[in-house]
Amino acid sequence: MNRDGSERSGSRTVVLAVIASTFFVGFGGGVVFPILPNLGALLGISPFVVGLILSANRITRIVANAPAGSLIDRTGTRTPFVVGLFVEGLATMGYVVALDAGAPAAWFLAARVLWGIGSALVFATAYTIAADVSTADSRGANMGVVRGGITLGFPVGLLLGGVVSDLYSVATAFALAAGFAMLAGAIAYLLVPETHVDGTQENVAPWEIECSATTLTVGLVNFGLYFAYLGALFSTLVLLVDARGLLAWGYGPQGMSGLFMGLTVAAASVFMLGGGKLSDGDSGRLPVLLAFLAVSFAGFVALALARSLPVLALACLLVGAGQGGTSGPLVALLADLTPSERMGRATATNNVLGDFGGALGPLVSLPIVDSLGFVPIYAACAVVPLAAAVLLVGALSGEAGVRSAAGDGLPRE
């Protein structure tokens, strides 16, 4: 689609509004993590229930992703996006209520479930909006920065929860996060127009998902990367640091693992913004994806071998760079290969598989570490990007796939 200067400026405004909205609302996703594990005993919440509360949003999102995607293709993007942001704001306000409620566990659990519903709407619409306002030569960059907005809000929420609750109070931290979430909804209401369909797709059922070969291919790659990155690495890093004595500067295992997780997220953020832009160039999506998958492979190999802090730092940098660098091109590739009117469902399928991978990772990796040690699980994680590369090359061997992978894109109807 050819666009004049005004159209390009309008597209940039929409993308920036989506980035700001997802960034601010993301504070509520992270703010609870530094607080609830320490607060649980004071509120009479058992460790098991605390864990359930912290994972309830992801569990809910696995169920809610498909209806969210179908709703987008049925009614459009604007209303689900704005509603999802305000739902997340209300969920964050639920944390404040839970502090003084008679049944705090029930309030926290309900808030996290509500957050999961809102985030399913927000994630699916954010990527669909970015795809709708992009062309082949800007799609990778737009997907990368939108992904960055979604991702970076969470660690800022972690920081907000830890620092503000220490300096002021837990209630202040929760209220501040809720205020930012409401600001996110207001930004979207004022600046994000309808970008998707005209509301005439009445035949789209709420439970319908996209099951085309290309969508499932991208989704399976997303599953594997989330399994290795969010699932295995983040759930075992504190154990690795402790077992191998990788401590310094007076920090214990929790502090050191937090620093290295931060390093990983920082690397992912930098390359998240750059990977999509690179894939918009003449080299195309597939070469960029293969390069960053190779970086991820090297990172997990280094992680398996890490016996010193410099090697561990290098491993975290490589894993983060590999994960971040694949994010933008991968979702852009999904948009290249999906007709516009089905993008909501395709995004939902991709999100469902990614959430499954992130949820399955700890369930598999922790027992393996306990019984076999760290090398087998990190070696398995190193195989994941290699398998993803083979899957992508095989799926894109057809004429349409090659054309899209080269950055030309398919006509978006």
C-alpha positions in Angstrom: 0.0 0.0 0.0 1.4 3.4 -1.0 1.2 6.1 1.7 1.8 9.8 1.5 3.6 11.8 4.3 0.4 12.4 6.2 -0.5 8.7 6.2 3.0 7.8 7.4 2.8 10.4 10.2 -0.6 9.0 11.2 0.7 5.5 11.3 3.7 6.6 13.5 1.3 8.3 15.9 -0.8 5.1 16.2 2.3 3.0 16.8 3.6 5.4 19.4 0.3 5.4 21.2 0.2 1.6 21.2 3.8 1.5 22.6 3.0 4.1 25.3 -0.2 2.3 26.3 1.3 -1.2 26.5 4.3 0.2 28.4 2.3 2.0 31.1 -0.2 -0.7 31.6 2.6 -3.3 31.9 3.6 -1.8 35.3 0.7 -3.6 36.8 2.0 -7.0 35.6 5.3 -6.7 37.4 4.4 -4.6 40.5 3.0 -7.5 42.5 6.1 -9.8 42.1 8.5 -8.1 44.6 5.7 -7.5 47.1 3.4 -10.5 47.4 5.9 -13.3 48.2 7.0 -11.3 51.3 3.5 -10.0 52.1 1.8 -13.3 51.8 2.6 -14.5 55.3 1.4 -11.3 56.8 -1.9 -11.6 54.9 -2.3 -15.2 55.8 -1.7 -16.5 52.2 0.1 -19.8 51.8 3.2 -20.0 49.5 1.3 -22.3 47.2 -1.6 -19.8 46.8 0.9 -17.0 46.3 2.4 -19.0 43.4 -1.0 -19.6 42.0 -1.9 -15.9 42.2 1.4 -14.9 40.4 0.7 -17.4 37.6 -3.1 -16.9 37.4 -2.8 -14.2 34.7 -0.8 -16.4 32.3 -3.1 -19.4 32.9 -6.1 -17.2 32.2 -4.5 -15.8 29.1 -4.0 -19.3 27.6 -7.8 -19.7 27.7 -8.6 -16.1 26.8 -6.2 -15.7 23.8 -8.4 -17.4 21.2 -11.6 -15.6 22.0 -9.7 -12.3 22.1 -8.3 -13.0 18.6 -11.7 -14.0 17.2 -13.3 -10.9 18.7 -10.8 -8.7 17.0 -11.5 -10.2 13.6 -15.2 -9.9 14.3 -15.5 -6.4 15.7 -12.2 -4.6 15.0 -9.2 -3.5 17.2 -10.1 -0.2 18.8 -12.8 -1.3 21.3 -11.0 -4.5 22.5 -7.7 -2.6 22.9 -9.2 0.2 24.9 -11.4 -2.1 27.0 -8.5 -4.4 27.6 -6.3 -1.6 28.9 -9.1 -0.4 31.3 -9.7 -3.9 32.5 -6.0 -4.2 33.4 -6.3 -0.9 35.2 -9.3 -2.2 37.3 -7.3 -5.4 38.0 -4.4 -3.4 39.3 -6.8 -1.4 41.5 -7.9 -4.8 42.9 -4.5 -5.2 44.5 -5.2 -2.1 46.6 -8.6 -3.4 47.7 -7.0 -6.8 48.5 -4.7 -5.3 51.1 -7.6 -4.5 53.5 -10.1 -7.1 52.3 -11.4 -9.8 54.5 -10.2 -12.5 52.0 -7.1 -11.0 50.4 -6.1 -14.2 48.6 -9.5 -14.3 46.8 -9.1 -10.6 45.8 -5.6 -11.0 44.6 -6.5 -14.1 42.6 -9.6 -12.4 41.1 -7.4 -9.4 40.1 -4.8 -11.6 38.4 -7.5 -13.5 36.5 -9.0 -10.2 35.4 -5.5 -9.0 34.4 -5.2 -12.1 32.3 -8.4 -11.4 30.4 -7.3 -7.8 29.8 -3.8 -8.7 28.7 -5.2 -11.2 26.2 -7.2 -8.4 24.6 -4.3 -6.0 24.7 -1.6 -8.3 23.4 -3.7 -9.5 20.4 -4.9 -6.1 19.5 -1.4 -4.4 19.8 0.2 -6.7 17.3 -2.8 -6.5 15.0 -2.9 -2.7 15.0 0.8 -2.6 14.3 0.3 -5.0 11.3 -2.6 -3.0 10.0 -0.8 0.3 9.9 2.5 -1.1 8.5 3.8 -1.9 5.1 6.3 -4.6 4.2 9.2 -2.1 4.7 8.1 -0.9 8.1 6.4 -4.0 9.6 9.4 -5.5 11.3 10.4 -2.3 12.9 6.9 -1.6 14.1 6.5 -5.1 15.5 9.8 -4.8 17.3 9.0 -1.5 19.0 5.5 -2.6 20.0 6.9 -5.8 21.3 9.4 -3.7 23.2 6.6 -1.6 24.8 4.8 -4.7 25.9 7.9 -6.3 27.3 9.6 -3.3 29.1 6.5 -2.4 31.2 6.9 -5.6 33.2 10.5 -5.0 34.5 9.7 -1.4 35.3 6.7 -2.7 37.3 9.1 -4.9 39.2 11.3 -1.9 40.0 8.3 0.2 40.9 6.9 -2.5 43.2 10.2 -2.9 45.0 11.4 0.7 45.3 8.1 2.5 45.9 6.9 -0.1 48.4 10.2 0.3 50.4 10.2 4.1 50.2 6.5 4.7 50.8 4.1 1.8 51.1 2.7 -1.2 49.3 -0.6 0.5 48.8 1.2 3.5 47.2 3.0 1.1 44.8 -0.2 -0.6 43.7 -2.1 2.7 43.4 0.6 4.2 41.3 0.6 1.2 38.9 -3.2 1.4 38.7 -2.9 5.1 37.8 -0.5 4.4 35.0 -2.8 1.7 33.7 -5.7 4.1 33.6 -3.4 6.6 31.8 -2.7 3.9 29.3 -6.4 3.4 28.6 -6.9 7.2 28.2 -4.0 7.4 25.7 -5.5 4.6 23.6 -9.0 6.1 23.8 -7.7 9.4 22.5 -5.2 8.4 19.9 -5.8 4.9 18.6 -8.4 4.7 15.8 -10.1 1.6 14.3 -7.5 0.0 12.0 -8.8 -3.5 11.3 -12.3 -4.5 10.0 -15.6 -2.8 9.5 -17.5 -5.1 11.8 -19.1 -7.1 9.1 -17.3 -10.5 9.9 -20.3 -11.8 11.7 -19.4 -15.4 10.9 -16.3 -15.4 13.1 -17.0 -17.7 16.1 -15.6 -16.8 19.5 -13.7 -20.1 19.8 -12.3 -19.9 16.3 -8.5 -19.9 16.0 -6.1 -19.7 13.0 -4.6 -23.0 12.2 -2.9 -22.4 8.8 0.5 -24.0 8.4 2.4 -20.7 8.4 0.6 -19.6 11.6 1.3 -22.8 13.4 4.9 -22.7 12.2 5.5 -19.3 13.7 3.5 -20.3 16.8 5.6 -23.4 17.4 8.8 -21.3 17.1 7.4 -18.9 19.6 6.5 -21.9 21.9 10.1 -23.1 21.8 11.7 -19.8 22.4 9.4 -18.9 25.3 10.0 -22.4 26.8 13.7 -21.9 26.8 13.9 -18.2 27.7 11.0 -17.4 30.1 10.4 -21.0 31.2 13.8 -22.7 31.6 16.3 -19.8 32.0 14.3 -17.6 34.3 13.2 -20.4 36.6 16.6 -22.0 37.0 19.1 -19.1 37.0 18.9 -18.5 40.7 19.7 -22.3 41.2 22.6 -22.1 38.8 24.2 -19.1 40.5 23.9 -20.8 43.9 25.1 -24.2 42.8 28.1 -22.9 41.0 29.0 -20.3 43.5 28.7 -17.4 41.0 28.4 -14.7 43.6 30.1 -11.3 44.0 29.7 -7.8 45.5 28.1 -9.1 48.6 24.9 -10.4 46.8 23.4 -13.7 47.5 21.9 -16.0 44.8 18.6 -14.0 44.6 20.4 -10.7 44.1 22.9 -12.1 41.6 20.3 -13.9 39.6 18.2 -10.7 39.6 21.2 -8.8 38.2 21.8 -11.3 35.4 18.0 -11.5 34.6 18.2 -7.7 34.2 21.2 -8.0 31.9 19.3 -10.6 29.8 16.2 -8.4 29.6 18.3 -5.3 28.7 20.0 -7.2 25.9 16.6 -8.5 24.7 15.2 -5.0 24.7 18.1 -3.5 22.6 17.9 -6.2 20.0 14.2 -6.3 20.0 14.2 -2.8 18.6 16.9 -3.6 16.1 16.0 -7.0 14.8 12.7 -6.0 13.3 14.3 -3.0 11.6 17.0 -5.2 10.1 14.4 -7.6 8.7 12.8 -4.8 6.8 15.9 -4.3 4.8 17.0 -6.1 1.6 18.2 -9.2 3.6 14.6 -10.0 4.6 13.1 -11.8 7.5 14.5 -15.3 7.3 18.2 -14.5 7.3 17.8 -12.2 10.3 15.8 -14.8 12.1 18.4 -17.5 11.4 21.2 -15.2 12.6 19.5 -14.4 15.9 18.5 -18.1 16.4 22.2 -18.9 16.1 23.0 -16.3 18.7 20.4 -17.9 21.0 22.0 -21.3 20.4 25.5 -19.9 21.4 24.0 -18.3 24.5 22.6 -21.6 25.9 25.8 -23.5 25.1 27.7 -20.8 27.0 25.2 -21.1 29.9 25.7 -24.8 30.1 29.4 -24.3 30.4 29.4 -21.2 32.6 31.7 -21.6 35.6 32.7 -18.0 36.0 30.9 -14.6 36.1 32.3 -13.3 32.8 31.0 -16.5 31.0 27.7 -16.3 32.7 27.4 -12.6 31.7 28.2 -13.5 28.1 25.7 -16.3 28.1 22.9 -14.0 29.4 23.8 -11.3 26.8 23.7 -13.8 24.0 20.4 -15.4 25.1 18.8 -12.0 25.6 20.1 -10.8 22.2 18.8 -14.0 20.5 15.4 -13.7 22.1 15.0 -10.0 21.4 16.3 -10.2 17.9 13.8 -12.8 16.8 10.8 -11.1 18.4 10.1 -8.4 15.8 10.9 -10.4 12.6 8.9 -13.4 13.8 5.7 -11.4 14.4 6.3 -9.4 11.2 6.7 -12.7 9.3 3.3 -13.8 10.7 1.8 -10.6 9.5 3.4 -11.0 6.1 1.9 -14.4 5.7 -1.6 -13.7 7.1 -4.5 -11.9 5.3 -5.4 -8.8 7.3 -8.9 -10.0 8.2 -7.4 -13.1 9.9 -4.6 -11.4 11.8 -6.4 -11.2 15.1 -6.9 -15.0 15.2 -3.3 -15.6 13.9 -1.9 -13.4 16.7 -4.0 -15.2 19.3 -2.7 -18.6 18.1 0.8 -17.3 18.4 0.2 -16.0 21.9 -1.5 -19.2 23.0 1.5 -21.3 22.0 4.0 -18.8 23.5 2.1 -18.8 26.8 2.1 -22.6 26.8 5.9 -22.6 26.3 6.5 -20.1 29.1 4.2 -22.1 31.4 5.6 -25.5 30.5 9.3 -24.4 30.9 9.4 -24.4 34.7 7.4 -27.6 35.0 9.9 -29.4 32.9 13.2 -27.7 33.7 13.1 -27.7 37.5 12.7 -31.5 37.8 15.4 -32.1 35.2 17.8 -29.8 37.1 17.0 -31.5 40.3 17.7 -35.0 39.0 20.2 -34.5 36.2 21.8 -31.1 36.7 22.0 -28.0 34.6 23.9 -29.2 31.5 21.1 -31.4 30.1 18.4 -28.7 30.4 20.5 -26.0 28.9 21.7 -28.3 26.1 18.1 -29.1 25.3 17.4 -25.3 25.3 20.3 -24.9 22.8 18.6 -27.4 20.5 15.4 -25.4 20.5 16.6 -22.5 18.3 18.3 -25.0 15.9 15.0 -26.9 15.6 13.2 -23.5 15.1 15.6 -22.7 12.2 14.9 -26.0 10.5 11.2 -25.5 10.9 11.3 -22.0 9.5 13.4 -22.9 6.5 11.2 -25.9 5.7 8.0 -23.9 6.0 9.3 -21.0 3.9 10.5 -23.1 1.1 7.4 -22.4 -1.0 7.2 -19.4 -3.4 4.9 -17.3 -1.1 7.0 -18.0 1.9 10.2 -17.1 0.2 8.7 -13.9 -1.1 7.5 -12.9 2.4 10.7 -13.9 4.1 12.6 -11.7 1.7 10.6 -8.8 3.0 8.3 -8.3 0.0 5.2 -9.4 1.9 1.9 -10.7 0.7 -1.0 -8.5 -0.3 -2.9 -7.7 2.9 -6.6 -7.6 2.1 
